Amino acid sequence: MTKWILISDNHTEQGILYDVIQRNDDIDVAIHLGDSEFSFDDTELSYFHKVKGNTDFYPEFPNEAVVEKNGIRAFFTHGHLYNVNRSRMHLAEQAKANQCQFAFYGHTHVAKHEVIGDVHVINPGSISQSRSNVEETYVELEIDENNGQAVIKFRNREHNVIEQNQFKI
């Protein structure tokens, strides 16, 4: 069983990333999906695999990446270069081309989980500035690699679960 944390779009807010890490000290993988507006080597980002968002201006940030843990592969990017406001199809195709079961993105500030062509496409929402009727969120994703079951939990800033779904990978 592995535990992944996905977070995005804190837009200069300091302390919230530390808070999420401290409350989830048993995580195996932590991913920041861009628009922190912090420098690449900021200590608050040091716990995370990270990518460049459209408001991140340091060249050290990659635009996209793949992470693998216990046979589970995830493609991740901020999303603006994939036009995720219109469709996540290209994002899912890129994940599939990289042999990934998951595609993670941010940018829209809207929490979402959908399946596109056998790829689980997940946006954790924005931890600082939601653009929907759902409050600010991040994602806790628990994956049981032995039976292919996963649980996604959208958590608010107080770390309470506001939505939870179980699914098969």
N, C-alpha and C positions, 0 to 999 in steps of 0.2 A: 504494500500500500504506500503510495506516495502522495504527498500534499504539495500542491502548487498554489502560489499566490499571484494574482494578476492585478495590476493597478495602472492607472493612466491619468494623465491630464490634471496634475496637481497645480500647474501654473504658478510657480514661485512660492506656493504655500510651504513653509518650513515646519518640520515636526511631525507631519501626518505620516510620512513614510516610516520614520522611526517608530511611531505608535503602532502601525500595522505590523511591523516586524516584531516588536516586543510582545504583542498580543498573540502572535503566531510563531512562537519560538521553535515549533516542531516542523517547520516547513522544509521541504527538500529542494524546491525550485521557486525562486521569486523573479518575476518579470515585470519591468516597467515599460509601458508601451508608448512612451514619449510625451513631450510637452511638460517636462518638469521645469524647464527653463533654468536648470542648474548646470554648472560646469560638469563635464564628463567625469572628473575625479572627485566630485563632491562626496563627502563621507556619507551623506544620507542616501545617495544612490549606490554606494559601494556594496550593498547586499543583493543588488539586482542585476540580472541580465538586462540590457537596456538597448533601446533604439532611439533614433532621432525623430522627433516630431516636427511639425511645421513651424513651431516657435522655439526650437532648439537650434542654436547657431554654432555650436562647437563641432569642428570637423571630425573629431574622434568618434562620434556616435555613428554606428552603421545605420543604414536605412532599413535593413531587415536582417534577420538571423534565424537560425534553427537551433533548438536545444533538444537534447535527448536525455531521458532518464528512465532506466529500467525498461528499455524497449519502446517507450512512448516518445513519439517525435512531435514537436510543435514548431510550426513556422510562425514568426511574429514580426510585425511591422506597425508603424503608427496608423497607417491607412490612407493618408492623404494622397500618396503616390498611386494608390489602387482605386481611387474614386469610390470609396466605400459608402459615401452618402447616397450614391445611385444604386450600386449593386455590390455584393460581396462575391460574385461568381469568379472574377479574376483572382481574387485573394484565395479562394478555395482551390482554384486550379493551380496556383503557385504552390500551395501547401501539398497538394497531390503530387506535383512534379518533384517535390523534395521528399516524397515518401512519408508524409506527415499525416497523422490522424486528426490533428488540431491546427487551426489558424486563429491567432489572437491579434486583435487590433484595438485601437482607441479612436481618437480624432472626433467622433460624432458626439461624444459625451452622453451617449444613450446605451444603457445596459441591455445586452441582447445575447441570446444563444439560439443558433439555428443550425440545421444540418443541410449542407449543400454538397451533393455528390459524394456522400459518405465521409465528408470532412465536417467535424464539429467546429463551427465558426463562433468565436466568443469575443464580445466586447464587455469589459468589466464596468463600463460607464466611467464617469469622471468622479474622482474622490473629492474634488473641490467645487465643481461647477456643473451640475446636472443640467441637461437641456431637454428634460422630459418631465412627466408628472411623477417620476420615481426620484426619490432623494439621491444624494451622492453615494456612490457605491464602489466596492472592489469585489473581486471574486476569490473565493477559496474553492479549489478543485481537488477532490480526493479521487484517486484512481487506484483500483485494485487490478493490477496487471495480471493476476492469476485467473480471474474470471471475466475480465473485460468490462466490469461494471465501474461506473463513475458517478459521483455526486457533485453537482455544482451548487454552490451557495453564494448568493449575492448578499453581501454584508454592508451595512451602513457604517457611518463614521464612528458610531458607538459599538461597532462590531457585532451588532445583532443581525441575525439572519432575517432578511425581508422577503426572500424567495429561495426555494430549494427545489431541485429536480434531480431525479436519478435517471440514468440512461446507460445504454450499452454502447461500447466503442466499436 
